[in-house]
Amino acid sequence: MTTSPDGRSAPRTPNFKRFLITGAFLGFVIGAVISFMGDDVRGYSATTAALFLGALGAMLGAGLAGILGIVLDRSGRDRS
């Protein structure tokens, strides 16, 4: 922990870039795995379906990771 000028310890803040990248990556992987486990859809290859669901999962994962980062940032500031 770092210290502020008055000698108290400053709260740690989350690294939002890492939160968003990790959330997007995990969301993409989960979406792709779900697409491969599901039934085939007429008109789409398995790879195309995996990319579509992976992209949707990446967006949802990044959004949830962003919300988690904001919650953690605010909870750390409230205690100081």
C-alpha positions as CSV (number, residue, x, y, z in Angstrom):
1,M,0.0,0.0,0.0
2,T,1.1,3.5,-0.7
3,T,0.9,6.3,1.9
4,S,-0.8,9.6,1.4
5,P,1.0,12.9,2.4
6,D,-0.7,12.9,5.8
7,G,0.8,9.5,6.6
8,R,-2.4,7.4,6.2
9,S,-2.4,4.5,3.8
10,A,-4.1,5.2,0.5
11,P,-6.7,2.7,-0.8
12,R,-5.7,0.5,-3.6
13,T,-7.7,1.0,-6.8
14,P,-8.4,-1.8,-9.4
15,N,-6.6,-1.8,-12.7
16,F,-9.6,-1.3,-15.1
17,K,-7.7,-2.2,-18.2
18,R,-6.8,-5.7,-16.8
19,F,-10.4,-6.2,-15.5
20,L,-11.9,-5.4,-18.9
21,I,-9.4,-7.5,-20.9
22,T,-9.8,-10.5,-18.6
23,G,-13.6,-10.2,-18.6
24,A,-13.7,-10.0,-22.4
25,F,-11.3,-13.0,-22.8
26,L,-13.3,-15.2,-20.3
27,G,-16.6,-14.1,-21.9
28,F,-15.3,-15.0,-25.4
29,V,-14.0,-18.5,-24.2
30,I,-17.3,-19.2,-22.5
31,G,-19.4,-18.1,-25.5
32,A,-17.3,-20.2,-27.9
33,V,-17.5,-23.3,-25.6
34,I,-21.3,-22.9,-25.4
35,S,-21.6,-22.7,-29.2
36,F,-19.6,-25.9,-29.7
37,M,-21.7,-27.7,-27.1
38,G,-25.0,-26.7,-28.7
39,D,-26.8,-27.9,-31.8
40,D,-25.8,-26.9,-35.3
41,V,-27.7,-24.0,-36.9
42,R,-28.6,-24.1,-40.5
43,G,-26.8,-21.4,-42.5
44,Y,-23.9,-21.0,-40.1
45,S,-20.7,-23.1,-39.8
46,A,-19.5,-24.1,-36.4
47,T,-16.7,-21.6,-36.6
48,T,-19.0,-18.7,-37.5
49,A,-21.4,-19.6,-34.6
50,A,-18.4,-19.8,-32.2
51,L,-17.2,-16.3,-33.3
52,F,-20.7,-14.8,-33.0
53,L,-21.4,-16.2,-29.5
54,G,-17.8,-15.6,-28.5
55,A,-18.1,-11.9,-29.5
56,L,-21.4,-11.7,-27.5
57,G,-19.8,-13.3,-24.5
58,A,-16.8,-10.9,-24.8
59,M,-19.1,-7.9,-24.7
60,L,-21.1,-9.3,-21.7
61,G,-17.9,-10.3,-19.9
62,A,-16.3,-6.9,-20.4
63,G,-19.5,-5.2,-19.1
64,L,-19.7,-7.4,-16.0
65,A,-15.9,-6.9,-15.4
66,G,-16.4,-3.2,-15.7
67,I,-19.2,-3.2,-13.2
68,L,-17.2,-5.3,-10.8
69,G,-14.2,-2.9,-11.1
70,I,-16.5,0.1,-10.3
71,V,-18.0,-1.7,-7.3
72,L,-14.5,-2.6,-6.0
73,D,-13.2,0.9,-6.6
74,R,-16.1,2.5,-4.7
75,S,-15.9,0.1,-1.8
76,G,-12.2,0.8,-1.4
77,R,-12.9,4.6,-1.4
78,D,-15.8,4.4,1.2
79,R,-13.5,2.8,3.8
80,S,-10.9,5.5,3.6
